[in-house]
Each structure stands twice: as C-alpha cells, then as structure tokens.
Amino acid sequence: MDWSVFKAYDIRGVYPEQIDEEGYYRIAKAYVYLFKPKTVVVGMDARSSSPPLKAALTQGFLDAGVDVVDIGEITTDMLYFAVGAYDYSGGIVVSASHNPKQYNGMKLVREKVTAISSDTGLFDIRDVIKEGKDASVQSDKKGNLTERDILDDYLRHVFKSIDKSAIKRFRFVGNANFGYVSRVVAKVVQELGQDMLPLNFEPDGTFPKGPPDPMLPGNRAETEKLVPEEHADFGVIWDADADRVMFVDEGGRFISGAYVTALLADILLEKYGHGNAIIFDPRVIWPTLKVVNGKGGRPIISKGGHAFIKDRMRKENALFAGEMSAHYYFRDNFYADNGMIPFLLVLENLSKLGTTFSEMMAPYMSGHYMSGELNYKVKDIQNVIAGVKAKFHGEGHEDYTDGYSLETPEWRFNIRASNTEPLLRLNIEAHKDGLVDKIKNEIEQIIDSDK
C-alpha cells in the first residue's frame, strides 16, 4: 500500500497501483483494532473498482467478528444517514468522490457520524497497518452480513427539511455525473412533480465524459449550455458521490458555492431562528458574513474539509455550515454534509419567492467580485505562501485559520495548500471591480517565481 493514500480527511489513490483489495481488507482490521465497533455499514459509489474493494472491506470486518450491514449502491450522504439514523457503530463508503476513474478510496465515520480525519484516527489506521498490528485482530466467531435498502428512509429524512406542499413545478436540468444519485433524484422528482431534463443519469463508473467534478469548468459546460437552450429554470449538478451539489441559473451561469452558502444560511436562519451559529470556510467569506451579521446570527470561520467542519459544528451546535467547494452541512442531518437537502431548500425558496434563479441570487452577489478558486502547481507551496506573507504583511488583518488570509476594507484573499491534491489554491474577493485582477497579478508574480 502506498501510504500517501491517507489524506487529511479521507483515503484516495489509484487502483490497484496505490491501493487494492488487500489494503481495504487491512483497513477494516485496523478500524476494528482502534475503534472496536459492533456493527458497521458499508456502501459504494459507481466506480468500476468499487465492487471488489467493497467485498474485501466487508470480508475484513466479518473476519474480525464485526457485523456488517451492506447498503449497496449509494451516495456518500446516504452512508452518513444510515450511521446516524440507525445508530450503527460506524461506516465506510467506498468512493473516490470526484476524482478521475482510475482512483478509488473511502470516507470513514464512527458512531454518531463522527468523521475520521488525520487528527481523529485516519493516520492511526495507517500506522496500525504500517506496524502490522492489524494482523492481531482475530475472531473465532465471524460477523454476520446483512443487506438493507435505505432509500425510502433516506428520502423521508431529507423531505423533513422542507414543506412539500409549498413546492411549485420547475423545469430543470439534473446532471448526475454518472453516479447513483440519479436513483435518489428520480424519486424526488416523482414525489414533488418536477419536470427534469436528465443528464448523465445512467450510473457508469468509467465516467465517459471525464472527471466527475463540477468544480472543473469542463465538467459543467454541458449543463451551462443545456439550461438556456432548453429554457430551463435552472440546472443542478452533483459530483459522482453526490455529497456536493452545484447550481446554474436560468442563463447558464454557474453560481459559486460561496453565494449558495450565503443563500442557504439566509433560508435556514429564517426557518430556525436568527441567533444560530453558521460556519463557513475562509476562502470567500463576505457574502455569508453579510447575511449572518444582518440576521444577528453567530458567524464562525473554520478550517475547510468535511472532518474539520463537522467537528466544529458539534462543538458550536451550529445550525448550518457551507464550503465554497459546495459541501453543505446541517445540524438536523447529524452535522453531516448532504447533496439533496440544498436542492430541496432551493426548490422551496424559489417556490415561495416566485422569482427567477438569478433574481433569487442577486442580493448575495451584487457588489461582490471574486476570482473563483485559482489553482497552481509550484515547486514549494510553503515557500510561495511565505513570499505572499512577506509582500502583504502590514496591509490588513491577517488570519491563519486555513492557510493565510489577509483582509483590507476593499479586498481580501486566502491562499493555502490543497488538502486533497498537490496544488496551491488562491481565492480573492473585493468590493470594487478591477481589484481582484490587481491583487491576482501581484500574487502571481510571486507564484511564477517558484514554478
């Protein structure tokens, strides 16, 4: 096993070169060694390599004497639901999320959907395997394997977030990115009487149109083109494991997760009380900060990544958390991220407002300018960040919650190392047109010197 597959908050690597069936079997044993579960849930995404890897993972648990509930072909948020709703000891979904087809991996949780990250056990699992301690996990009595279909229960759960009777009929493009979310969306559309134009709806783990990542402009271009051509009200795009959801307005314009976070914060503070805590990552903060401060909420900036966000949500009993990457977390969803609840809340809000999608988003986007996430390959990420600090030190308020942020009255930026890829990520926001490009050019001079 290539130890680099153990990331900050999940496991990902190329199959079978970096991680294979033996690795999955040993990870199950290491999980048991550390956490002593009684019953675990396993499921998988649509990747071609997922069935044999899930089988190996399951066998590892069974051989360790742990009962396994196989919930089959799922989205990642369905795993979180199953662990939380049925009170199992933990769970693992075999998935590499939005990575290209040659990858696979897993996301792991403990009881109460507590995320297992580098800080809370993921590197401990790695070290148990490194030291061969997983081989000591033996059981005379094998675990029991059962199967459970959770789709109907999952749908009942997500529907609790809205008033179904308030939903009007919309025509929208639904892009499933060849993942199993298509099965969930089809039932939602039927239940709510929607008019959906399905796109990439048949599950296909070879991802024939490229990496299933809507953050890549090439991945969402098809949706952006189809929405105005078909006179649809909006478009919805899920990534392959559907724990992220992204939106396109009626004109085919992609809406950043920074603005959707502000929208959802606004909706939820109205629903559940203005004094609640709202958490968001430091990449782009001004739209959400404006909403939360305006409603008397409690804004909290947290390090990005699902494990870190979930941990902070529990500590603060936060109502909602959002990331620019389009992960959205809900207190009433076991503090976990979910790709279906944001879609339902948007449907409900559009129904109540009676406006177009772009009109709904205008209050959060007006007077705000942003770069979008810019990614760079450099020789030494930390050296570049140090150079940026040296240049801008003293120009505004500095923050180190996640990477390096600097804020002035007119502009701010965040620069950090990616937690999942060998990339430097930069986000810039401003109150005036032209300032984003000015700051970008100044920072890119430092970046270019390190390539």
N, C-alpha and C positions, 0 to 999 in steps of 0.2 A: 504494500500500500504506500502511496505517495503521501507523506504526512502533510503536504501543503493543501490537501483537500479540506482540512479542518480550518474553516474560515471564522470570522468574528461571530457570526450567528447562525451558521448552518454548515453543511458539508456539500462540496461540489467538486467534481473533477471529470476528466474524460474517461469514458468507459470503453474498453476494460483496462486501458493502459495505466490510469491513475487509481482507479477503484473498481473492484469487481465483486463477484458473489462471495468469495472468501472474506473480503473486507466487510461486507454487510453482515455476514454471519458473526464475525468477531465483534462488530459494533453492538449487535444485540446482546452478546455475552457481557461486554464491557458496561453497557447500560444497566444490566441486571446486577453486575458487581457493585456498581456505585449507588444505584437508587432502589434496589430491592422491590420492584413492582410486583403486584399480584396479577393484574390483568392489563394488557396494553392493546391499543388499537393500531392497526396498520392499514394503509391505503396507498394508492399510487396515482401518478399522473399518466398522460397518454404516451409517454416516450416509449420507443420500441424496446429499450433495455429494461424498462420498469418491471415487467412480469417476472423475469428470472431473479432480479435483485430483490423484489418483494418476497419471493419464495425463500431465498436464502436468509433474509432478515427474519422472516416468520419462523423458519426452522431453528435459528439461533435462540429465539425466545422459548420455543417449545422444548428444545433440548435442555434449556436452563430451568425447566419446570414452571415456566410462566404461561398463563392462559393468554391466548391471542384472539382478538375479535377482528376479523378481516372485513373492512367496509368497502373494499374493492376499488372501483374506478371513480375517483373523487377529485374535487378541488381542494386546495390546501386548507381553505377556511372551513370545509366540511370536517376535516380532521379535528380542528380546534373545537368545533361544535360538539363532536362526538365525545371528546375527552371531558369537556365541561358539562354537557347536558346529562351524560350517563355516569359521571363521576368515576371514570376509569383511572388507573394509576398513572397513565401517561400514553403517549402515542408518537408514531413516526409516519410521515408521508414520504414515500419515495418520489423525489422530484428534484429537478434542477431549475425549477421556476422558468425564467425567460431565457436561459442560456441556450446556445445552439444545440442541434440534435445529438451531437456526439457526447454531450455531457449527461451525467446524472448525479444525484446527490440525495440529500434528505433534510427535512426540518424536524426537529425533535422537541417535544414538550414533556413536562412531568405532570403530576396531578394538578388540578385546577387550571390547566392550560398554562402553567408556568414555563416560560421559554428557557431552553437550554442553550446558553451562549458561551463564548470563550471565557467569560467571567463566572459562569454558573454551571460548569460541568463539561462543556464540549471539549476543552483541552484536557480535562481529566480523563475523558473517554479515550482520547488519543494516547495519553500517557499510560493508561492501563494496558492498552494493546501493545504499545512500544515495549513495555516491561513484561509482556506475556502473562499478565495476571488474569486475563480473560479465560485462559485455559483452566483456571482453578474453579470456574463456575460449572458445576456438575449437579445433576439431579437424578435420583433413581426413578422418580415419578415424572413423566413427561407432562408438559402443559396440554390443555385442551384447545383445539382450534374450532371456532365457530364463525359463521358469516352473519352479517347484519346489514340490511338495506336501510340507510338512514335518510334517504332523500325527502320523504314526506315530512318527517320530523324536522329536518333542516329547514324546509320551506315554511312550516308553521312558525318556526323560530324567527326567521328573517321578516316574515309578514307582520310580526308584532311591532316592528319599528314604524309602521305606517297605518293610516286609516284607509283600508282598501276601498271603502265606499266613496272616497274623495277622488279616486284616480280617474282621469279622463283618458280618452283614446288618443294615442300618438302614433305617428308613423316614424319609425326609427331604424337605423342600420345597426345590427348587432353582430359584432366581429368576435368570434370565439377563439381565434388564433389556433384552431385545430385541437383545442383542449376539451376536457369533459364538462366544462361549464355550459356547453351547448345543451346538455340534458336538463340542467337547472333552469336556464333561461327559457327553454321551450315551455316548461311547465308554468313559469311565472307569466309569460306572455298569454298563455291559455287562460290562466286564472284571472288575469287583470284585463283581458280583452284588448290586447295591444296589436298593432299592425307592425310586424317586424320584417325587415328585409335581412335574412340570414346571410352571413358572410364567413367563409372558412369554418363552417359549422360541423363538418364531419370529423370526429377525432382522428388524428393522423400524427403519430409520433415521429415521423420523418420531417415534419414541418416543411412542406414542399415549397413554401414561399420565403424561406429564410428564418432567422432567429425570431421566436415569438415574443418580441419585446416591443411594446407600443411606445417606449421612450425613444426608440430609433425612428427617425423621420421616415425612413423607407418602409418600415412596417405599417405605419398608419396612413401612408399616402393613398392606399386603395379606399379606405374609409372616407378620408377627406374629399376624395374625388366623387365617390358614390352618393354621399349625402345631398349635395346640391343638385346633382344630376337627377336624382330620384325625388327631389322636392321633399326630402325627409325633414322632420322637425329637429333631429339631432342624430349623432352617432355615438355608440358605446363600444369600447374596445377593452377586452380583458387580456391579460397575459396568459401564458399557457397553463399555469396552475391556478389562475383566477383569484389570487389574493390581492391583486391590484386591478383597478378599473379606471379608465380614462375616457374623456368626453370630447366630442367635436360638435361645434354649434351648427346651426342650420346653413351657414355659409361655407362649411367645411373647415373652419378654423379650429385648430387644436387648442384646448383650454388647459393651461398648466395646472398641475396638482397644487401649486401654491394658491391659486384662485379657488379651486374646488375646496381646499381646506377651509378657506375663509367662508365660502358658501355654506358648507356643512356645519361649521361652528355656529354660524348665524341661525341656521334652521334648528339646531339642537338646543342652543341657549333659549330660543323662543319656546321650544317644546317643554324643556325640563327645568328652566329656571336660570335667570341671568347670573347668579353668583357662582356657577360651577367653574371648575378648573378646565382649561383647554390647553393641550400640549401640542407643540409643533417643533420641527427641526430647524436649525439655524441657517439653512441655505437661503431662503427668501421669507422674511417674517412680516413685513409691513402690512400686507393686506389682512392677514389674520389678526395681527396686533390691533389694527384699527377696529375690527369687528368686536373683539373680546373686550377691549377697553371701553368701547362705546356702549356695550351692554352691561358693564360692571362685572364682567367675568374675571377670572384669575388666569392670566396668560403665563405659561411656563415653557421655556425653551429647553429642549432636551437633545442629547446626542442622538443622531439618527440610527436607524436599524431596528428591526422589529423586537429583538430581545431587550434592547435598552429602553425603547418606548414603553413596552408592556410593563417592565419593572417600575418605571417612573409612574405610570398610570396607577398601578396598585398602591404605591406609596402615597400618592396625592388623591386617590379616589376620583380621578379625573373623569369627566363625562365623555370626552372625545379627544382623540389625537389624530393629527394628519401629518403626512410627509409629502414633500414635493414629488417624491417618486411614485405617488398615488397609492400608498398604503394608508388605509383609514381604519382607525381603531375605536371601539365602542365599549363603554362600561357595561352596557347590557348585553354584550357579546363576549363575556368572560375576559374583558380587557384585551381582546384579540382583534386582529385585522380581519376584514371581511370585504369581499368584492361585490356582493349582491346588495347589501344594505345601502351603500351610497347611491346605487342605481335606483332603488326604490324611493329613497328620500328625494332624489331629483325629480322622479316622476310625480310624486306627491306635491312638491313645491311648484313645479310647472303647472300642475292642475289647478292649484289654488290661486296662483298669480295670473294665469291667463295671458302670459306674455310669450314672446319667443325666447329661445335659449340664450341668445346674445343679449337680449334685454334683461333677462334674469341675472346674467353675469356682470353687466355694466357697472353696478355700484362697487364691485370688488376690484375691477380692472381700471376704472377711469383714473387718470392722473398718476398711474403707476407704470413704470417702464422696467423691463428686466431682460437679462441676457439669455435666459434659459440656461440649462446646465451645459457648460462647456467642458470637454474632456481633452486631456493632453497626455501624451506619452513622453516622459522625460527620463533622464538617467538617474537622477536623485531627487525624489519627491520632497524629502525633508529639507534638502538644500535650497530648493526653489521656494518653499514656504518661508524659510529663514530669510531669503532675499526679499520676499514681499514684505515681511515684517519690518525689515531694516528700512525699506523705502518709505513705508506708510506710517511708521511709528510716530506718534505725537499728533497725527492729523485728526484723530477722533477716538471714540470709545472702542477699546479692544476687548474681545471675548474669545475664550478658548474652550467653549463647551464642546465643540466638534471641529477640529482643525483650527483655523484662525479667521476670525471675523473682525472687520473694522467698520464702524458706523459714524457717519457725519450727518448733519441735518439734511443734506441734499442727496447723499448716496451712501450705499454700504455694499460690502462684498463678503463672501465666505469662500475660503479656499481650503481644501482638505484632501487627504488621500482616500480613495475609494476603499470600502470595506470588502468588496467582492471581486475587484479587478485591479490590475497593476496600473492604475490611472490616477492622474491629478484632476480633481474636479473644481470648477470655479463657477460661482453664481454671483451676479451683480444686479442690484436694483437701484432705482433712482426716482426722484420726483419730477425731473425735467428731461425732456427729450434731448439726446445727444450726450448726456453724461455717462450713460452705460458704455458707449463706444470709447469715450475718452479714457475711462478707468481701465477698460479692457485692453486698450493699446498699451497703456503704461505697464500693466501686469504681464502682458505677452512679451514685452521686451525682456523681462527677467526670465520668463519661461523659455524663450527662444535661445537664450544664452546657455541653457543646460541641455539642449537636445543633442 
